[in-house]
Amino acid sequence: MKTEFVDVSPTRKEIKIEIEPAAIKQTYDQVSDRYAKQASVPGFRPGHAPRAVVRNRFKSEIRAEVLQQLIPEAVNQAIDKHELNAIREPDVELENAAGLEKFGEEPISVKVNVEVLPKVEVQNYKGLEVTRRVRPITDVNVDEMFDAFRETSAAMQPVEDRASTTGDTVTVNLVGKFLDSPEQEDLTADDVEVELGGRGVQTEFTENLTGVKADDEKGFIVSYPEDFKSEGLAGKRVEYTAKVTAVRVKELPEIDDEWARSLGEEFNSVATLRTKIREDLEKRATQESDHRLRADLMASLLEQNQFEVPQSLIDQQTTRRLESVVRDMVGRGVDPRNQQLNWEAAREELKAQAEADVRSTLLLERIADEEKIEVSNEDVAAEIEAIALSSQQPVEQVRGVLTKDGGERSIAHRLRNRKALDLLVENAKVAEEEWSDETEKTEVRSQNSE
C-alpha cells in the first residue's frame, strides 16, 4: 500500500492511498472461494461452481465485500502511519474507475479527508488586562425587591360590594369567534384570569371588563396586533362573549415583623428582611461582575490566540446552541414549528458564537495541560453534590444517572477548564472602576447575545 500525505490546513489533512493489485487479488480470491463453497448455482453441485461463474453471478456482492475488507483497513493503517488523531469518521472517496473495472489487475486509488484538532500554542494568557465594575445596589433596588416579596404574599379576596375596577382580577369563561375567518373553530376557555390594566393585557379586555360583577356577561371585539405573541391570534379580530364568574382584589399584607417572620426563619423583623435583601442583591451584583470579568478575559484570550477550528466541532456546538434556543422557546410557550421562523438564518447567527465556544474550550484545555491542572475524585463528588442540591434530587440518584451517561467524565472536563479559567483570573491585571450607564448598556447587549 502506498500513501501520499497532503497537509491541507491545521484541521484538515488528506491522504491519497493506492492499494496494489496483488493485495486486491488475494482478498478477491478469498471472498470468491468462500462464495463458491456456500452458493447454490444452477447446473452445479453445491460448493462446486467454478470461481469464474460465481464471480459473474455474484459480481456486485463480492466486489462490495472485498472493498469493505480492504478500504477500512487501508484507511486505518494510513491514519496510524501519519500519526493523525481523527476527531470524526474520515471521508473516503474512490478515485479511479479503472481499478474497479479491472478488479485485481489495476490498483485502487482512495482519497481520505481527515479532520483533526489543531495544534494549539496558547500565548500571553498570564497578565491579561481587564476591568471590573460592580453594579451598585441602591435603596430603590431594595424597595423593588421588598415590594416583590409583598406581592408574593398577597391574598386574592372576592369583591362583592362594588363593580370591578383597575387592578382587580376578573375571572371569565370565554367564547371567541374569528370575524375575518368564520370557518375557523370557535375559541373556548374557562377560568381565564384578567388583571385589569395589567401588563400584557389587551386594552379591549380592560375596557370591557371594568365595571362588571359576578354573573355579568359582556360581548366585545379584540383586534390583535400582527406581532402578538400567540401565532393563532396575531393579526386577527375576535368577537368574545365573556361570562364573569368572579371579581377579586389583591390585598397586600401589612408591613410588620410578623409578616417578615412568615417569609422564613432567617427573617425575625422587617429590618432583618431589608438587610438580607440588600446582602443578596449585593452578592448577585458581585457574581454578575465576576461573570463579566471572566467573559472579558476569555474575549481577550481569544483575540490574542487565533487559530483554525474544526468545522465538525463548530457544527456540533451550533446544534447545541440551537437546541437550547428551542428549549427556551418551548419554556416561554412559543411554538418552534412556526413557519415564519427562519431557522437557517438563526443557525448562521449562532455559528460565530459556537466557534468562539470551541476555541475557548481548546485554549482552556491547552492551558490546563501547560499548568498541569488536575481534577480529583473529591472535586467531582463535590460538583455532583452541588448538582443534586440545585436540582433537589438525591445525590446517589444524580451520581447514578451521570455514571450511566458518562457524565462524570464530562464534569471532570468542565471542572478542569474552570480551574484553568480561575488561573487566568488569578494572574490577570484587574483595574477596578465605577459602574456607569454605559456599563449597563454593555451588560444588556452581552446578555442579549448569550
C-alpha positions in Angstrom: 0.0 0.0 0.0 1.3 3.4 -1.0 0.3 6.7 0.7 0.7 10.3 0.0 0.1 12.9 2.7 -1.3 16.4 2.0 -1.4 19.0 4.7 -4.5 20.9 3.7 -4.8 23.1 6.8 -4.2 22.9 10.6 -7.5 21.0 11.0 -7.8 19.2 7.6 -5.4 16.5 6.3 -5.6 14.5 3.1 -4.2 11.0 2.5 -4.0 9.5 -1.0 -3.9 5.7 -0.8 -3.1 3.3 -3.5 -3.9 -0.4 -2.9 -1.7 -2.7 -5.0 -3.3 -5.2 -7.4 -1.7 -8.2 -5.5 -3.5 -7.3 -2.3 -6.7 -6.8 -4.1 -6.4 -10.1 -6.0 -5.6 -12.0 -2.8 -8.8 -10.7 -1.0 -10.8 -11.1 -4.2 -9.8 -14.8 -4.5 -10.6 -15.5 -0.8 -14.0 -13.9 -0.9 -14.8 -15.6 -4.3 -13.8 -19.0 -2.9 -16.0 -18.5 0.1 -19.0 -17.7 -2.1 -18.2 -20.7 -4.2 -18.4 -23.0 -1.2 -21.6 -21.5 0.1 -23.5 -20.5 -3.1 -26.1 -22.6 -4.9 -25.6 -22.1 -8.6 -28.0 -23.9 -11.1 -26.2 -26.6 -13.1 -23.5 -27.2 -10.4 -23.4 -29.3 -7.3 -23.5 -27.1 -4.1 -20.0 -25.8 -3.4 -18.6 -26.9 -6.8 -19.3 -24.0 -9.1 -16.2 -22.6 -10.8 -14.8 -19.3 -9.4 -15.4 -17.5 -12.7 -19.1 -18.5 -12.7 -19.5 -17.4 -9.1 -17.8 -14.1 -9.7 -20.1 -13.4 -12.6 -23.3 -14.4 -10.8 -22.4 -12.5 -7.6 -20.3 -9.8 -9.1 -21.6 -6.8 -7.1 -21.9 -8.6 -3.8 -18.3 -10.0 -4.0 -16.7 -6.7 -5.0 -18.6 -4.8 -2.3 -17.3 -7.3 0.3 -13.8 -7.0 -1.0 -13.9 -3.2 -0.8 -15.4 -3.4 2.7 -12.4 -5.6 3.8 -9.7 -3.6 2.1 -10.6 0.0 2.3 -11.3 0.5 6.1 -8.1 -1.4 6.9 -6.1 0.6 4.5 -7.6 3.9 5.8 -6.8 3.0 9.4 -3.2 1.9 8.5 -2.7 5.2 6.7 -4.0 7.3 9.6 -1.8 5.4 12.0 1.2 5.7 9.7 0.9 9.5 9.6 0.0 9.7 13.3 -3.3 11.5 12.8 -5.8 11.8 15.7 -9.1 12.0 13.7 -12.0 13.7 15.6 -14.7 12.1 13.5 -15.1 9.4 10.8 -12.9 10.3 7.8 -14.5 11.0 4.4 -13.4 8.3 1.9 -13.6 8.7 -1.8 -12.8 6.2 -4.5 -10.8 8.0 -7.2 -10.2 5.6 -10.2 -12.8 3.7 -12.1 -10.2 1.5 -13.8 -9.4 -0.2 -10.5 -12.9 -1.4 -10.3 -13.3 -2.3 -13.9 -10.2 -4.5 -13.8 -10.6 -5.8 -10.4 -7.4 -7.3 -9.1 -5.4 -6.2 -12.1 -5.2 -2.5 -11.5 -4.6 -0.6 -8.2 -7.4 1.1 -6.4 -6.9 4.7 -5.5 -8.6 6.2 -2.5 -8.6 9.8 -1.2 -9.2 10.2 2.5 -10.1 13.5 4.2 -9.3 13.5 7.9 -10.4 16.2 10.4 -8.1 16.7 13.3 -7.7 19.0 16.3 -5.3 21.9 15.6 -2.0 22.2 17.4 -2.8 25.0 19.9 0.1 27.1 21.2 -1.5 29.4 23.7 0.3 32.6 24.3 0.0 35.6 26.7 -2.5 34.0 29.0 -1.0 35.5 32.1 -1.2 39.2 32.9 -4.3 39.8 30.7 -5.6 43.3 31.4 -9.3 43.6 32.3 -11.6 45.9 34.1 -14.0 45.0 37.0 -17.2 47.1 37.5 -19.7 46.1 40.2 -23.3 47.3 39.9 -24.1 49.5 43.0 -27.2 48.4 45.0 -29.5 51.4 45.8 -32.4 51.8 48.2 -34.6 51.8 45.1 -33.4 48.3 44.2 -34.1 47.1 47.8 -37.5 48.6 47.7 -38.4 46.9 44.4 -37.4 43.5 45.8 -39.2 44.2 49.1 -42.4 45.0 47.1 -41.9 41.8 45.2 -41.9 39.9 48.4 -45.2 41.6 49.4 -46.7 40.7 46.0 -45.9 37.0 46.5 -47.6 37.2 50.0 -50.7 38.9 48.7 -54.1 37.3 49.0 -56.9 37.4 46.5 -60.1 38.5 48.1 -63.6 38.3 46.5 -65.2 41.7 45.7 -68.9 41.7 46.5 -69.9 45.3 47.3 -68.8 47.0 44.1 -68.1 46.5 40.5 -64.7 45.7 39.1 -62.1 48.4 38.7 -58.5 48.8 37.5 -56.2 46.5 39.5 -58.9 43.9 40.1 -58.6 40.4 38.7 -61.7 39.3 36.8 -62.3 35.6 36.1 -64.2 34.8 33.0 -65.4 31.9 30.8 -64.7 32.9 27.2 -66.1 32.0 23.8 -64.5 33.7 20.8 -65.5 33.9 17.1 -63.0 34.8 14.4 -64.7 37.7 12.5 -62.4 37.6 9.4 -62.4 33.8 9.1 -65.7 32.5 10.5 -64.9 29.0 9.2 -62.3 28.7 12.0 -63.4 26.8 15.1 -64.5 29.0 18.0 -62.2 29.7 20.8 -63.3 28.4 24.2 -61.5 28.9 27.5 -62.8 28.7 31.1 -61.5 30.3 34.2 -59.4 32.9 32.4 -57.9 35.4 34.9 -57.7 39.0 33.6 -55.8 41.6 35.6 -57.5 44.9 34.6 -54.8 47.3 33.4 -52.2 44.6 33.9 -49.0 44.3 31.8 -49.7 42.4 28.6 -53.5 42.6 28.9 -55.1 43.7 25.7 -56.8 47.1 26.1 -60.2 45.8 25.0 -60.3 43.3 27.9 -59.6 46.0 30.4 -62.1 48.5 28.9 -64.9 46.0 28.7 -64.4 44.1 31.9 -64.2 47.2 34.1 -67.4 47.8 35.9 -68.6 44.2 35.9 -69.8 41.9 38.7 -70.0 38.1 39.1 -72.6 36.6 36.7 -72.4 39.5 34.3 -72.0 38.8 30.6 -70.2 41.1 28.2 -69.6 40.9 24.4 -66.7 42.8 22.8 -64.3 42.7 19.9 -60.5 42.4 20.3 -58.1 43.3 17.4 -54.8 41.6 18.0 -51.6 43.2 16.6 -49.6 41.5 13.9 -46.8 40.8 16.3 -48.9 39.3 19.0 -47.1 36.5 20.9 -49.7 33.9 20.1 -49.4 32.9 16.4 -53.0 31.8 16.3 -54.3 35.2 17.3 -51.7 37.5 15.7 -53.4 40.0 13.3 -56.9 38.5 14.0 -60.2 40.1 15.1 -62.1 38.1 17.6 -65.6 38.7 19.0 -65.7 37.5 22.5 -68.6 36.6 24.8 -67.3 36.7 28.4 -69.2 35.2 31.3 -67.9 36.7 34.6 -67.5 34.1 37.3 -65.6 36.1 39.9 -64.1 39.5 40.7 -61.3 39.6 43.2 -58.9 42.2 44.5 -55.3 41.7 45.6 -54.7 42.5 49.3 -51.1 43.1 50.3 -50.0 42.1 53.8 -49.3 44.7 56.5 -45.6 45.5 56.7 -44.7 44.3 60.2 -42.3 41.9 61.9 -45.0 39.1 62.0 -45.2 39.2 58.2 -41.4 39.2 57.8 -41.2 36.1 60.1 -43.8 34.4 57.9 -41.3 34.5 55.0 -38.7 32.3 56.6 -36.9 31.5 59.8 -33.9 33.8 58.8 -36.2 36.9 59.0 -37.1 37.9 62.5 -38.1 41.5 61.6 -38.7 43.9 58.7 -35.3 45.4 59.3 -33.7 41.9 59.0 -35.6 41.3 55.8 -34.4 44.5 54.2 -30.8 43.8 55.3 -31.0 40.3 53.8 -32.4 41.6 50.6 -29.6 44.1 50.3 -27.0 41.4 51.0 -28.5 39.1 48.4 -28.6 41.8 45.8 -25.0 42.8 46.5 -23.9 39.1 46.3 -25.7 38.8 42.9 -24.1 42.0 41.7 -20.7 40.6 42.6 -21.5 37.4 40.8 -22.5 39.3 37.7 -19.3 41.3 37.9 -17.3 38.1 38.2 -19.1 36.6 35.2 -18.4 39.7 33.1 -14.8 39.7 34.2 -14.3 36.0 33.1 -16.1 36.7 29.8 -13.9 39.7 29.1 -10.8 37.6 30.0 -11.8 34.9 27.5 -12.6 37.5 24.8 -9.1 39.0 25.3 -7.5 35.5 25.2 -9.4 34.6 22.0 -8.3 37.9 20.4 -4.6 37.1 21.1 -4.8 33.4 20.1 -6.4 33.0 16.6 -6.4 29.5 15.0 -8.5 27.4 12.8 -11.2 25.4 14.4 -12.5 22.0 13.1 -15.8 22.6 11.2 -17.4 19.5 12.7 -16.9 20.8 16.2 -18.4 24.2 15.2 -21.4 22.4 13.7 -21.9 20.3 16.9 -21.8 23.3 19.1 -24.1 25.3 16.8 -26.6 22.5 17.1 -26.3 22.5 20.9 -27.0 26.3 21.0 -29.9 25.9 18.6 -31.4 23.2 20.8 -31.0 25.5 23.8 -32.9 28.2 21.9 -35.7 25.8 21.1 -36.0 24.6 24.7 -36.1 28.2 25.8 -38.9 29.0 23.3 -40.9 26.0 24.5 -40.5 27.1 28.1 -41.9 30.5 27.1 -44.8 29.0 25.3 -43.6 29.8 21.8 -44.1 27.1 19.1 -40.7 26.5 17.4 -42.5 25.0 14.5 -43.8 28.4 13.5 -43.1 28.6 9.7 -42.3 32.3 10.0 -39.2 31.5 11.9 -36.0 31.4 9.8 -34.0 28.6 11.4 -31.3 28.7 8.7 -30.6 32.4 9.5 -30.7 31.6 13.2 -28.2 28.8 12.7 -25.8 31.1 10.8 -26.0 33.7 13.5 -25.2 31.1 16.2 -22.1 29.8 14.3 -19.9 32.7 15.3 -20.8 32.1 19.0 -20.3 28.4 18.6 -16.9 28.9 17.0 -15.9 31.1 20.0 -17.1 28.4 22.3 -15.0 25.7 20.7 -11.9 27.9 20.5 -12.3 28.8 24.2 -12.5 25.2 25.2 -9.4 24.3 23.2 -7.5 27.2 24.7 -8.5 26.3 28.3 -7.6 22.6 27.7 -4.2 23.7 26.5 -3.7 26.0 29.5 -4.7 23.1 31.8 -2.1 20.9 30.1 0.5 23.6 30.3 -0.1 24.2 34.0 -0.6 20.5 34.8 -4.1 21.1 36.2 -5.8 18.0 37.6 -9.3 17.2 38.9 -9.6 14.9 41.9 -12.3 12.5 42.7 -13.2 14.8 45.6 -13.7 17.7 43.2 -16.1 15.6 41.1 -18.0 14.4 44.1 -18.4 17.9 45.4 -19.8 19.0 42.0 -22.3 16.2 41.9 -23.5 17.2 45.4 -23.9 20.8 44.1 -25.9 19.5 41.2 -28.1 17.4 43.4 -28.7 20.3 45.8 -29.7 22.7 42.9 -31.9 20.1 41.3 -33.3 18.9 44.7 -32.6 15.3 43.9 -30.8 12.6 46.0 -27.0 12.6 45.5 -26.9 8.9 44.7 -29.6 9.3 42.1 -27.7 12.1 40.4 -24.5 10.1 40.6 -26.2 7.0 39.1 -27.5 8.9 36.1 -24.2 10.6 35.5 -22.3 7.4 35.7 -24.6 5.7 33.3 -24.4 8.5 30.7 -20.7 9.2 31.1 -21.5 12.4 32.8 -18.7 12.1 35.4 -16.1 12.5 32.7 -17.9 15.5 31.4 -17.9 17.0 34.9 -14.2 16.4 35.3 -13.5 18.0 31.9 -15.7 21.0 32.8 -14.0 21.4 36.2 -10.6 21.2 34.7 -11.4 24.0 32.3 -13.0 26.0 35.1 -9.7 25.7 37.1 -7.8 26.9 34.0 -10.1 30.0 33.8 -9.6 30.5 37.6 -5.9 30.6 36.9 -6.5 33.4 34.2 -8.4 35.4 36.8 -5.7 34.9 39.5 -3.0 36.1 37.1 -4.9 38.9 35.4 -4.2 42.6 35.9 -7.6 43.8 37.1 -8.4 47.5 37.2 -11.4 48.4 39.5 -13.7 51.1 38.0 -17.0 52.6 38.9 -20.2 51.4 37.4 -21.7 53.7 34.7 -24.7 53.9 32.4 -22.6 52.7 29.5 -21.6 49.6 31.6 -25.3 48.8 32.0 -25.9 49.2 28.2 -22.9 46.9 27.5 -24.3 44.4 30.0 -27.7 44.3 28.3 -26.1 43.8 24.9 -24.0 41.0 26.4 -27.0 39.2 27.9 -29.0 39.5 24.6 -26.1 37.9 22.7 -25.8 34.9 25.0 
